Amino acid sequence: MSEKIAVLGAGSWGSILANLLTENGNDVRVWSNAPEQVKELNEKHTNEHYVPGFKYSDKLVAYDDLKAALDGVSVVLFVVPTKVMRLVANEMVAVLEETGNKPIIVHASKGLELGTHKRLSQVLEEEIPEKNREAIVVLSGPSHAEEVAKKDITLVTAASENADAAKKVQQLFMNKYFRVYTNHDVIGVEMGAALKNIIALGAGALHGLGYGDDAKAALMTRGLAEISRLGVALGAKPLTFIGLSGVGDLIVTATSVHSRNWRAGNELGQGMPLKEVIDTMGMVIEGIPSTQAAYELAEQNHIDMPITRAIYDVLYNGKDVKTVIGELMDREGKPEID
């Protein structure tokens, strides 16, 4: 059954998910606040800044008018940067109040809100009253827009406290190359999605410094231990972290040149100043603010996260990457399972 869907955010992931939903037979409108990007998508069916060389379905329509994009939709998919999630949600509510729509709200963004340290579903819950939404679903897992664009096999998770809404989202996205599982552990799925970006920065830095596979495997394994330690302390289920949104997302983000977090870490490892890394990336590097949020959350909850602390020191205290690696290795011995 075809659904009318609005995708808010036309970056690489948002636009490719919008295209996937269109090809699955849905009436999809993608919203961007950049008129030139909207014009390019509608006239050339391309999005060269974000997904070079890809041709979008001519049935996908782009809007820079939020009200027009939301007209009559039953599902709204947020794929905007963490820092503007609350703002865009607030603007959307004003439209929903006027139209009376009560859509399922889905988000496919990955991060924690700076200052509040809240997960993005919490931000959406706060900004979108229950009377204006049917449910909130999180779509997350090991996925790169570049590979979904090529119809490579991709598996993700739709997590929600509302099982029916999760199944609905599962059905909307599923096809021969994109498989969706359902999950009710929203906390675990969102924490895994946000925190793996931190470890990806570290993995990229190791590569930039010339370290080999042993070091990268060590970082990812102990990084997963930190992710699960903080996640469980906040209410997540331990098994979630050995699933798609845990170890799966960590592997794909910490090993791939498609990952902007890995690329940023790689450049830091090669000696590029942080400001230059940010300026040249051209897209949001979610791992940087997520590192600050995770570090502060760990301090508040008395959770030991030495890798996160080391990456925080590099990003926010100007420490040398080699120095923090040495400090990590010189720590007193401890049991692996604690």
N, C-alpha and C positions, 0 to 999 in steps of 0.2 A: 504493500500500500504506500503510495506516494505521500510524503509529508512536506509541508511548507516550513523551511528552516532558515534562520538567520545565523550567519557566522560573523561574529564581531572580532575583527582583526584580520588583516590581509597580508601578514608576513608570510614566511615560508611555510610554516606548519598550518596556519589558519587557511591560507589559500589552497594548499594541497588537500586538506580535509574537506574544504568546500567543494573542490573538484571531485573528490571521491564520492561525496554524498550526491552530487549532481549525476555522476555516472551510475550511481545506484538507483536512479530514477526519481529523485526528489526534486522539488522546486526550491532551489537554493539561491539566496542572495547574500553576498559577502559585503560587509561594511568596512570602509576605511575612512579615516579623517584626512586623507591626502587626495585631493581632487585629481591630480595628475596620475596617481596610481590607479584610481577608479577609471579614468579615461583609457589608460593603457589596457586594463583588463577587459573593458567593454569593446574597445575598437580593435586591438591587436591580439587579445586573448593571451597576453604574456604578462610576466611579472619579473622583469629581468634583474632588478636589484636583489631580489630574494631567491628566485629559482631560475637562473639563466638557462635559456634554451628550451624551456618547457612550454608546450602549447596547451592551454586550458580549454575545456569544453566551451563551445559557443553558446551553450544553454545556461552557463553560469553568468549571473548578472551582478555587477558591482554597484554599490551606492556610497555616496558620501553624506546622504541624508538618513539619519538614524531612524526617524519615524517611518520613512518609506521602506527601509530595510526590514523593519519589524512588523509591517502591516500583515495581519492575519496569520502570523507564524504560530506553530504548535511546539517548536523546539528552538531554543537559542543556545548557540555554542560560543562560549568566550574563549578566544585565543589571543589575549592581549598581554603585554608585559605586566608583571606583578605590581609595579609601582602605579599603574593606572587602572587596575582592576576595580577598585572601589569607586573611582570617578565615573568610569563607563557604566558600571552597574547602577549608580545613582541616576545617570542620565536616562538609562533604559527604563527605570521605574516610572519616571515622569511620563514616558510614552505609554507604558502599560496601564497606568492610571487612566489615561485618556481613552485608550482603545478597549480596555476591559479584557485583554488577552491574559491567559494564565498558562504560560508555556512550561515545559520541562526545561530547566536550566542545566546546561552541561558546561564544564570547563576543561580545557586541555592544556592549561598553562602550568608551569612548574616553578614553585618558589614559595617563600614565606614573606609576609608583609613586614617591612622594616618598622621598627618602633613597637608595634603590637606583637610581633612574632606570630601572628595568626596564620593558619592555613587558609588557602584561597576559598575553600568552601565555607569557612567561617565568615570570611569577608562578604561573600555573596549572601549568606544567611542574614547577616546584619543589615545589608543594604537593600535586599529585596524581600519585602514582607510576604508572609505565607499566602495572603490573599492574592498576590500577584504572581505566584508560581505554583506549579504542580509538585515539583520535586527538584532536588539538586543531585547531579551525577558527575563524578570525576572520571575522565578518560585519560589513562596514563599507561605507560609501558615502554619497552625498548623500540624506539621508532625514530627514524630520520626522514624528514620531508623529501630529501633527494631520492631515497630508496623507495618510499611509497609512490613517488611520482613515476618511478620505473616499474611499478607494480611488482616489486620484490616482496617475498613473503614476510609479513609483519603480524605479530601477535601483541595485543594490548588488553587492558582490563577496564571495565566499566564498573566503578564502585559507587554504591549508594546505600543509604539506610532504607530506601524504598526499592524493594526487589523488583516490582513491576516496572518502575522507571528504568532501572538498570537493564532489564531485559529488552525494553523498548529501544534503548540506545544501542544495545548489542545488535538488534535486528536491523537498525538503520545503517550501521557501519559495515556489517559483515558482507564479504564477497569472497571470490576465489583466491585473493591474495591478502586480504585484510581480515584477520580472525579476532574476535572479541570474546573474552571471558567475563563473567560477572563476579563481583566480590562485594561483601558488605563492610569490609574494614576500611572505611574512608580515611581514618587517621593514618594507618599504615601505608596506604597507597600514596597519599599526599606527602608524607614525610620521606618516603623512599624517593619520590620524584624530585623533591626539593634538595635533599641532602646529597644525592649522587653527583650533582653538579660541582659540589665542593671537592669531592674525591677526583673528579675528572680534571679539575684545575691542577691538582697535585700530580696526577698521572701524566698530564701534558708537560709539566715542569720537569719530571724525571726524564722524559724523552728528550726534551730540549737540552738537558745536561749530559745526555749520552748514556744514561743508565739502561740496563737490559731488561729482559723479561722477568727475571727473578725479582727485581725491585718493584716492577709494576704489579706483579702478582701479589707481592707482600702488601703493597699499598692498598690494592683493591680489597683484599681479604680483611685486613685490619680496618680499612675504611668501612666495610660492611658491618663489622662488629660495632663501630661507633654509631652508624646510622640506626641499627637495630636497638642499641642501648638507649639512645635518646627517644626513639619512636615508642618503644615499649613503656618507658617512663611516662610518656604522654598519653598512653592508653591504647597503643597499637597492639596487634596480635603478632607474636614472634614469627609465625609461619609466613606472614605476608612478605617478609624480607628475603625469603628464598624463592619468591615468585617473580612474575613478570615485572612488577613495579619496584621490586627490590633488586635482587642480584641481576635480573635481566636488564633492567634499565642502566644499572651501574656498568655492566660489561659494555653495552653499546656506546655509552657516553664517555667512558674512560679509555676507549681503545680506538676511536674512529676520528679520522680527519674531518668528517662531517660535523663533529661536535664543536661548536664555537667555544665551549668551556675548555675542551682539550686543546684547541688551537691557541687560546689565550694563555693557558698554562705553559704550552710549548714555547711561546714567545717570551714569557717571563723567564723560563729556564735558560733561554738563549741570551738573556741579559737585557731585553727590551724593557724600558720603564713602563710602569703600570698605566700611566696616562696615555702613552703612545699606543699601548695595546688596545685600550678602550676606544681611542680615537680612530684607529685603523680598522677595527672590526666591522663597523658599520651596522651592527645589530646588537641587541641587548645581550649581555653576558650575565645570565641569571645567577651563576655561581658566586659572583662577587658580593652582591647584597645578601645572598643566602648564607654566605660564610659569616657575615656579621650577625645575622639573625640567629644562626645555629650556635655560634660562640656565646652569645648573650643568653640564649635559652639554656645551654649547658651550664653556664655559670649560675644562673638562677636556680636550676634544679640539681645542682651538685653532681653533674654527670661528667665522668672523665672522658674527654675527647681530644687526645693529644695531637692527632693529625689535623683536626679542624683548628685547634689552637695554633698549630704551626703555620697553617695556611693563612689564618687571620693575621698572624704576626708579619708575614710577608706582605699581605695586601694593605694592612692598616697601620702597621708600626714600622714599615720600611726595612724589615730584616732581610738579610741575604738568604736566598733559597738554600745554598749549600750549608749555611750556618744552622738553619732549622733542621735540615736533614741530619746533621751531626748531633744535634741535641736530642732528636728522636732516638737515634741509635745508641746514644750514651746513657739512656735512662736505665734505672735499676731493673733487673730481670723480674718477671712476673709470670703467673700461670696464663696459658692461652685462654682457657675457659674460666671465667670468674663470675 
